[in-house]
Amino acid sequence: HADLGHPKPAIGSLVHLARRGFGELEGEMDPDRARRSPLPAQVALDIVRFGLQPSSSAHHVRVCACIGLQFAFFARSDTGIHARCDDLALDAGGIHWRERTKTLSRLTPATLSCPYHASSPWLHQLVARFLDLRCASAPDEPLWRLPSDTYSALQWRPGLIDTWLQEALSWVVASPPPGVRWSSHSLRSGGATAALAIGVDVFTIARWGIWAAVTSVQPYIDPLVSGDAAAVAFFGHLRKRVPLT
């Protein structure tokens, strides 16, 4: 509702107190419940690099490219899994990704471009490798379908992104800390968190993640996360640079 500019349907002090009470009861019933947390940029980069290994299979490359793009563009799961072949383009200038989301009527243009940098070429190289394996196909074909695929139509659902993420985490031997869970949502929040950690302003984060309002970004960001070289590799291009005069 907030993303679309509509008033929140559950308002008022009684509803607020009831939600708080139910939250406390839920915590008491399951004190060990894992909290969904942003995926660290270093883990996302490890996944991208795994897909570039000579021994990686076509499925490895597909999964790692999908996870890398989801992270790099703060993409929603439905956006990622329902992408078509003509939603992704690659050239010497970088990666161009057209997102199909519920807020696009208010935020145009829809295509975002991640420029190529020689110092951090891994995602660009991985996407190129995937497209070579993907081979030419009709523009409206599902982007992530490989020629040898056995997935049924029912399996192409947003939950598949989470399944692929768990596979990729096992390949790079990465696991979250105690009490933390990494899910497909962690890709969107992890990208936004990593960008903030290296100094990208929240307005740019909102536009890059196609959030209709800056206030919608806050629940996705963990301000306690520190920036690192992996975050710069993904989001250094979003930082504002003052031209020399």
C-alpha positions as semicolon CSV with decimal commas, in nm:
position;residue;x (nm);y (nm);z (nm)
1;H;0,000;0,000;0,000
2;A;0,276;0,246;0,090
3;D;0,465;0,176;-0,236
4;L;0,156;0,266;-0,436
5;G;0,077;0,575;-0,231
6;H;-0,238;0,433;-0,071
7;P;-0,324;0,481;0,299
8;K;-0,231;0,191;0,520
9;P;-0,534;-0,031;0,578
10;A;-0,452;-0,112;0,942
11;I;-0,441;0,210;1,140
12;G;-0,534;0,327;1,488
13;S;-0,393;0,276;1,836
14;L;-0,592;-0,042;1,906
15;V;-0,463;-0,212;1,594
16;H;-0,109;-0,093;1,674
17;L;-0,126;-0,235;2,027
18;A;-0,277;-0,561;1,902
19;R;0,004;-0,608;1,651
20;R;0,263;-0,542;1,919
21;G;0,095;-0,792;2,151
22;F;0,080;-1,062;1,886
23;G;0,447;-0,997;1,809
24;E;0,541;-1,051;2,173
25;L;0,337;-1,371;2,187
26;E;0,505;-1,499;1,873
27;G;0,847;-1,429;2,023
28;E;0,757;-1,616;2,341
29;M;0,630;-1,918;2,148
30;D;0,941;-1,943;1,928
31;P;1,240;-1,772;2,091
32;D;1,480;-1,936;1,841
33;R;1,299;-1,807;1,531
34;A;1,556;-1,687;1,278
35;R;1,546;-1,321;1,173
36;R;1,559;-1,248;0,803
37;S;1,873;-1,046;0,739
38;P;2,052;-0,877;0,445
39;L;2,291;-1,098;0,250
40;P;2,649;-0,968;0,288
41;A;2,804;-0,827;-0,028
42;Q;3,106;-1,055;0,009
43;V;2,884;-1,365;0,000
44;A;2,708;-1,235;-0,312
45;L;3,047;-1,175;-0,476
46;D;3,165;-1,524;-0,379
47;I;2,858;-1,666;-0,554
48;V;2,929;-1,465;-0,868
49;R;3,290;-1,582;-0,872
50;F;3,183;-1,943;-0,820
51;G;2,981;-1,921;-1,139
52;L;3,297;-1,815;-1,324
53;Q;3,494;-2,125;-1,227
54;P;3,585;-2,344;-1,527
55;S;3,427;-2,645;-1,355
56;S;3,088;-2,476;-1,305
57;S;2,801;-2,643;-1,490
58;A;2,537;-2,459;-1,694
59;H;2,304;-2,475;-1,394
60;H;2,575;-2,332;-1,167
61;V;2,627;-2,043;-1,408
62;R;2,253;-1,980;-1,439
63;V;2,193;-1,976;-1,064
64;C;2,496;-1,760;-0,983
65;A;2,412;-1,510;-1,258
66;C;2,054;-1,486;-1,134
67;I;2,160;-1,434;-0,771
68;G;2,423;-1,179;-0,876
69;L;2,175;-0,976;-1,082
70;Q;1,911;-0,989;-0,809
71;F;2,165;-0,851;-0,562
72;A;2,315;-0,591;-0,797
73;F;1,978;-0,444;-0,895
74;F;1,790;-0,488;-0,561
75;A;1,540;-0,692;-0,762
76;R;1,227;-0,846;-0,621
77;S;1,190;-1,224;-0,655
78;D;0,897;-1,198;-0,893
79;T;1,093;-0,954;-1,109
80;G;1,388;-1,190;-1,128
81;I;1,215;-1,518;-1,196
82;H;0,966;-1,374;-1,446
83;A;1,229;-1,186;-1,647
84;R;1,220;-1,239;-2,023
85;C;1,512;-1,260;-2,263
86;D;1,460;-0,905;-2,387
87;D;1,474;-0,770;-2,030
88;L;1,851;-0,821;-2,016
89;A;2,113;-0,675;-2,247
90;L;2,491;-0,681;-2,230
91;D;2,740;-0,471;-2,419
92;A;3,081;-0,309;-2,373
93;G;2,917;-0,034;-2,167
94;G;2,772;-0,266;-1,905
95;I;2,462;-0,462;-1,802
96;H;2,118;-0,323;-1,886
97;W;1,828;-0,465;-1,688
98;R;1,461;-0,386;-1,745
99;E;1,251;-0,449;-1,439
100;R;0,881;-0,521;-1,445
101;T;0,735;-0,412;-1,111
102;K;0,419;-0,273;-0,963
103;T;0,565;0,077;-0,921
104;L;0,685;0,137;-1,277
105;S;0,385;0,350;-1,369
106;R;0,524;0,607;-1,125
107;L;0,895;0,554;-1,190
108;T;1,026;0,567;-1,545
109;P;1,235;0,476;-1,733
110;A;1,228;0,114;-1,625
111;T;1,572;0,014;-1,756
112;L;1,869;0,040;-1,520
113;S;2,228;0,021;-1,641
114;C;2,523;-0,106;-1,441
115;P;2,841;0,019;-1,614
116;Y;3,134;-0,209;-1,686
117;H;3,447;-0,150;-1,476
118;A;3,773;-0,328;-1,547
119;S;3,851;-0,336;-1,175
120;S;3,536;-0,535;-1,096
121;P;3,430;-0,723;-1,411
122;W;3,300;-1,042;-1,249
123;L;2,924;-0,994;-1,281
124;H;2,960;-0,868;-1,638
125;Q;3,173;-1,174;-1,724
126;L;2,928;-1,412;-1,556
127;V;2,626;-1,268;-1,737
128;A;2,817;-1,298;-2,066
129;R;2,894;-1,662;-1,990
130;F;2,531;-1,734;-1,909
131;L;2,405;-1,570;-2,229
132;D;2,648;-1,784;-2,428
133;L;2,502;-2,095;-2,263
134;R;2,149;-1,963;-2,298
135;C;2,184;-1,932;-2,677
136;A;1,962;-1,716;-2,897
137;S;1,590;-1,739;-2,828
138;A;1,265;-1,547;-2,870
139;P;1,251;-1,212;-2,684
140;D;0,952;-1,321;-2,473
141;E;1,107;-1,651;-2,362
142;P;1,183;-1,690;-1,988
143;L;1,532;-1,551;-1,933
144;W;1,659;-1,824;-1,700
145;R;1,541;-2,124;-1,902
146;L;1,828;-2,332;-2,041
147;P;1,798;-2,552;-2,351
148;S;1,830;-2,865;-2,135
149;D;1,579;-2,753;-1,870
150;T;1,330;-2,991;-1,713
151;Y;1,148;-2,728;-1,504
152;S;0,770;-2,738;-1,537
153;A;0,559;-2,424;-1,574
154;L;0,453;-2,454;-1,209
155;Q;0,813;-2,435;-1,089
156;W;0,877;-2,091;-1,239
157;R;0,756;-1,907;-0,930
158;P;0,925;-1,644;-0,706
159;G;1,006;-1,916;-0,451
160;L;1,253;-2,063;-0,698
161;I;1,487;-1,768;-0,631
162;D;1,507;-1,874;-0,267
163;T;1,571;-2,235;-0,370
164;W;1,855;-2,123;-0,597
165;L;1,998;-1,898;-0,326
166;Q;2,015;-2,188;-0,081
167;E;2,189;-2,397;-0,347
168;A;2,441;-2,121;-0,415
169;L;2,511;-2,075;-0,044
170;S;2,594;-2,444;-0,016
171;W;2,832;-2,420;-0,314
172;V;3,034;-2,138;-0,156
173;V;3,001;-2,290;0,194
174;A;2,837;-1,981;0,342
175;S;2,587;-1,985;0,624
176;P;2,426;-1,706;0,829
177;P;2,513;-1,638;1,192
178;P;2,296;-1,793;1,467
179;G;1,947;-1,647;1,473
180;V;1,975;-1,512;1,117
181;R;1,816;-1,641;0,798
182;W;1,912;-1,554;0,440
183;S;1,627;-1,579;0,194
184;S;1,545;-1,431;-0,146
185;H;1,434;-1,115;0,038
186;S;1,793;-1,090;0,168
187;L;1,913;-1,017;-0,186
188;R;1,703;-0,702;-0,217
189;S;1,778;-0,586;0,137
190;G;2,141;-0,696;0,112
191;G;2,203;-0,488;-0,197
192;A;2,039;-0,180;-0,049
193;T;2,228;-0,225;0,278
194;A;2,563;-0,269;0,102
195;A;2,503;0,043;-0,109
196;L;2,424;0,254;0,198
197;A;2,733;0,117;0,374
198;I;2,965;0,265;0,108
199;G;2,799;0,604;0,105
200;V;2,524;0,579;-0,158
201;D;2,247;0,819;-0,058
202;V;1,904;0,682;0,023
203;F;1,736;0,868;-0,265
204;T;1,963;0,690;-0,513
205;I;1,898;0,359;-0,338
206;A;1,522;0,415;-0,366
207;R;1,546;0,494;-0,736
208;W;1,780;0,203;-0,813
209;G;1,555;-0,040;-0,626
210;I;1,243;0,112;-0,784
211;W;1,085;0,203;-0,453
212;A;0,814;0,464;-0,503
213;A;0,895;0,639;-0,173
214;V;1,211;0,685;0,031
215;T;1,022;0,577;0,342
216;S;0,964;0,236;0,184
217;V;1,341;0,171;0,181
218;Q;1,396;0,191;0,557
219;P;1,273;-0,161;0,648
220;Y;1,517;-0,310;0,396
221;I;1,835;-0,146;0,527
222;D;2,054;-0,244;0,820
223;P;2,256;0,069;0,909
224;L;2,492;-0,135;1,131
225;V;2,655;-0,307;0,832
226;S;2,997;-0,171;0,736
227;G;3,113;-0,120;0,380
228;D;3,376;-0,339;0,217
229;A;3,549;-0,396;-0,116
230;A;3,273;-0,633;-0,230
231;A;3,010;-0,363;-0,178
232;V;3,221;-0,122;-0,384
233;A;3,250;-0,382;-0,661
234;F;2,871;-0,401;-0,684
235;F;2,766;-0,042;-0,609
236;G;3,063;0,189;-0,648
237;H;2,900;0,326;-0,963
238;L;2,607;0,461;-0,758
239;R;2,823;0,688;-0,545
240;K;2,814;1,054;-0,643
241;R;3,139;1,190;-0,780
242;V;3,216;1,562;-0,776
243;P;3,375;1,663;-1,110
244;L;3,712;1,835;-1,092
245;T;3,715;2,198;-1,199
